[in-house]
Amino acid sequence: MAKSNDQGDDDYMSDAFLAIDVRPSLVFDKRDARKRKIEEEHKERVKKAKKPVKTIEKERREEGLVKEIGSDNKGFAMLAKMGYVKGMGLGKDGGGRAQPVSVELKSGRGGVGRDSEKKRLADAKTRVMAALTASKIQVDKTNRGDFLQRMSTKFSDVEIERDVEKCQRACWGLDQAKVNNSISTMFS
């Protein structure tokens, strides 16, 4: 038999369980407070850990590059002992480098000068390819011009040959007519 709701059992489809107050601000003992604190720290670590390492490194690098070197820095203290004044250039006359050396990151496992050598070789290869392309274009233009010249010469030669053949036929026809005419006059 089916139980009825009159016996005090809550219906499993009801929203009675929503009435229980389980807000995070209501902590009843130290153990729950510690669990909640550990969970929050874990969530914060997970949120920070979601960033890729390269992104985190880039952010830290940018922070370091934006921040000026303070007077408490050992390197700055050494420069100050040697007469350096902040904002002035290095050297005896103060005409040297005023800004720190820029940071260049290496990507890959090549040696220190390898990247610049690769770039130089790539630039040289690009220049050679551009020169080859330009010479090919020039050769194509020359060949195209030569081709057009040869074809026009060929067509004019064919036309001249036709004219010569027509002239030869005309002369042959006239010669035949003259021979026939002279033969007929001989016998008349």
C-alpha positions as CSV (number, residue, x, y, z in Angstrom):
1,M,0.0,0.0,0.0
2,A,1.1,3.6,-0.6
3,K,2.0,5.8,2.3
4,S,0.2,9.0,2.5
5,N,1.7,12.4,3.4
6,D,-0.3,12.5,6.6
7,Q,2.3,10.4,8.4
8,G,4.8,13.3,8.4
9,D,7.1,12.1,5.6
10,D,8.0,14.9,3.2
11,D,7.4,14.2,-0.4
12,Y,10.7,13.7,-2.3
13,M,9.4,16.0,-5.1
14,S,8.7,18.9,-2.8
15,D,10.9,21.9,-2.3
16,A,11.0,21.6,1.4
17,F,14.8,21.0,1.5
18,L,15.2,24.5,0.0
19,A,14.0,26.0,3.3
20,I,17.1,24.9,5.1
21,D,19.6,27.8,5.4
22,V,23.1,26.7,4.3
23,R,24.6,30.1,3.4
24,P,28.5,30.2,3.7
25,S,28.3,33.0,6.4
26,L,26.7,30.6,8.9
27,V,29.6,28.7,10.3
28,F,28.8,26.7,13.4
29,D,32.2,25.4,14.5
30,K,35.9,25.8,13.9
31,R,36.1,22.6,11.9
32,D,33.5,23.9,9.3
33,A,35.3,27.3,9.2
34,R,38.7,25.6,8.5
35,K,37.1,23.4,5.7
36,R,35.5,26.5,4.1
37,K,38.8,28.4,4.3
38,I,40.7,25.5,2.7
39,E,38.2,25.2,0.0
40,E,38.4,28.9,-0.8
41,E,42.2,28.8,-0.9
42,H,42.0,25.8,-3.2
43,K,39.6,27.6,-5.5
44,E,41.9,30.6,-5.6
45,R,44.9,28.4,-6.4
46,V,42.9,26.6,-9.1
47,K,41.9,29.9,-10.6
48,K,45.5,31.1,-10.7
49,A,46.7,27.7,-12.0
50,K,44.4,27.9,-14.9
51,K,46.7,30.5,-16.5
52,P,49.5,29.0,-18.6
53,V,53.0,29.3,-17.4
54,K,54.0,31.5,-20.3
55,T,51.2,33.9,-19.5
56,I,52.2,34.1,-15.9
57,E,55.9,34.7,-16.9
58,K,54.9,37.4,-19.3
59,E,52.8,39.2,-16.7
60,R,55.6,39.1,-14.1
61,R,58.1,40.3,-16.8
62,E,55.9,43.2,-17.7
63,E,55.5,44.1,-14.0
64,G,59.3,44.1,-13.6
65,L,59.9,46.1,-16.8
66,V,57.3,48.8,-15.8
67,K,58.7,49.2,-12.3
68,E,61.8,51.5,-12.1
69,I,64.9,50.4,-10.4
70,G,64.9,51.8,-6.9
71,S,67.8,53.3,-4.9
72,D,67.7,50.2,-2.6
73,N,68.9,48.1,-5.6
74,K,72.5,46.9,-5.3
75,G,73.4,47.7,-8.9
76,F,71.9,51.2,-8.6
77,A,73.9,51.8,-5.4
78,M,77.1,50.8,-7.1
79,L,76.4,53.2,-10.0
80,A,75.6,56.0,-7.5
81,K,78.9,55.4,-5.8
82,M,80.6,55.9,-9.2
83,G,78.9,59.2,-9.8
84,Y,75.7,58.2,-11.6
85,V,72.7,60.5,-11.3
86,K,69.2,59.1,-12.0
87,G,68.0,60.1,-15.5
88,M,71.5,60.9,-16.8
89,G,73.3,58.8,-19.4
90,L,76.2,56.5,-18.6
91,G,79.8,57.5,-19.3
92,K,82.1,60.3,-18.4
93,D,80.1,63.0,-20.3
94,G,76.7,61.4,-19.6
95,G,76.1,60.8,-23.3
96,G,75.8,57.0,-23.0
97,R,72.8,54.8,-22.5
98,A,70.1,56.3,-20.2
99,Q,67.7,53.4,-20.3
100,P,68.4,49.8,-19.2
101,V,69.3,47.2,-21.8
102,S,66.0,45.8,-23.2
103,V,65.1,42.3,-22.5
104,E,65.1,39.9,-25.4
105,L,63.6,36.5,-24.8
106,K,64.9,33.4,-26.5
107,S,62.3,31.0,-27.8
108,G,63.9,27.6,-28.5
109,R,67.1,25.9,-27.6
110,G,69.5,27.5,-30.0
111,G,72.6,29.2,-28.8
112,V,73.0,32.9,-28.0
113,G,73.9,34.1,-31.5
114,R,71.9,31.4,-33.4
115,D,68.7,33.4,-33.7
116,S,70.4,36.4,-35.2
117,E,72.3,34.1,-37.6
118,K,69.1,32.4,-38.6
119,K,67.4,35.7,-39.2
120,R,70.4,36.9,-41.3
121,L,70.3,33.7,-43.4
122,A,66.6,34.0,-43.9
123,D,67.0,37.6,-45.0
124,A,69.7,36.6,-47.5
125,K,67.5,33.7,-48.8
126,T,64.6,36.1,-49.3
127,R,66.9,38.6,-51.2
128,V,68.1,35.8,-53.4
129,M,64.6,34.5,-54.1
130,A,63.5,38.0,-54.9
131,A,66.4,38.4,-57.4
132,L,65.6,35.1,-59.0
133,T,61.9,36.0,-59.3
134,A,62.8,39.4,-60.8
135,S,65.2,37.7,-63.3
136,K,62.6,35.1,-64.3
137,I,60.1,37.9,-64.9
138,Q,62.6,39.7,-67.1
139,V,63.4,36.5,-69.0
140,D,59.7,35.9,-69.5
141,K,59.2,39.4,-70.8
142,T,62.1,39.0,-73.1
143,N,61.0,35.6,-74.3
144,R,57.4,36.9,-74.8
145,G,58.8,39.8,-76.8
146,D,61.0,37.4,-78.8
147,F,58.1,35.1,-79.3
148,L,55.9,37.9,-80.6
149,Q,58.7,39.1,-82.9
150,R,59.3,35.6,-84.2
151,M,55.6,35.0,-84.8
152,S,55.2,38.3,-86.6
153,T,58.2,37.5,-88.8
154,K,56.9,34.0,-89.5
155,F,53.5,35.3,-90.5
156,S,55.0,38.0,-92.7
157,D,57.3,35.4,-94.3
158,V,54.3,33.1,-95.0
159,E,52.5,36.1,-96.5
160,I,55.5,37.0,-98.7
161,E,55.7,33.3,-99.9
162,R,52.0,33.4,-100.8
163,D,52.5,36.6,-102.7
164,V,55.6,35.1,-104.5
165,E,53.6,32.0,-105.4
166,K,50.7,34.2,-106.8
167,C,53.2,36.2,-108.8
168,Q,54.8,33.0,-110.1
169,R,51.4,31.6,-111.1
170,A,50.5,34.9,-112.7
171,C,53.8,34.9,-114.7
172,W,53.4,31.3,-115.7
173,G,49.8,32.1,-116.8
174,L,51.0,35.1,-118.8
175,D,53.9,33.0,-120.3
176,Q,51.4,30.3,-121.3
177,A,49.1,32.9,-122.8
178,K,52.0,34.5,-124.7
179,V,53.2,31.1,-126.0
180,N,49.7,30.2,-127.1
181,N,49.3,33.6,-128.7
182,S,52.7,33.3,-130.5
183,I,51.9,29.8,-131.7
184,S,48.5,30.9,-133.0
185,T,50.1,33.9,-134.8
186,M,52.8,31.6,-136.3
187,F,50.2,29.4,-137.9
188,S,47.9,32.0,-139.1
